[in-house]
Amino acid sequence: MLWTNRIFKQKTKTSKEVNHIIDAVENTKKTMGHLLNEIRENYSITETHKSIT
């Protein structure tokens, strides 16, 4: 999902550009914590959001 956000922000025009972004995201060396923080920032998720279970 995160890469789709980047694809739309960069307004890619070809599938080659899309694949480049997806590869960059999938091959990142970020830890899961960094990835989750980036997702929180991109989707404006706060610590007060709770899962419904």
Secondary structure, 3 states (H helix, E strand, C coil): CHHHHHHHHHCCCCHHHHHHHHHHHHCCCCCHHHHHHHHHHHCCCCCCCCCCC
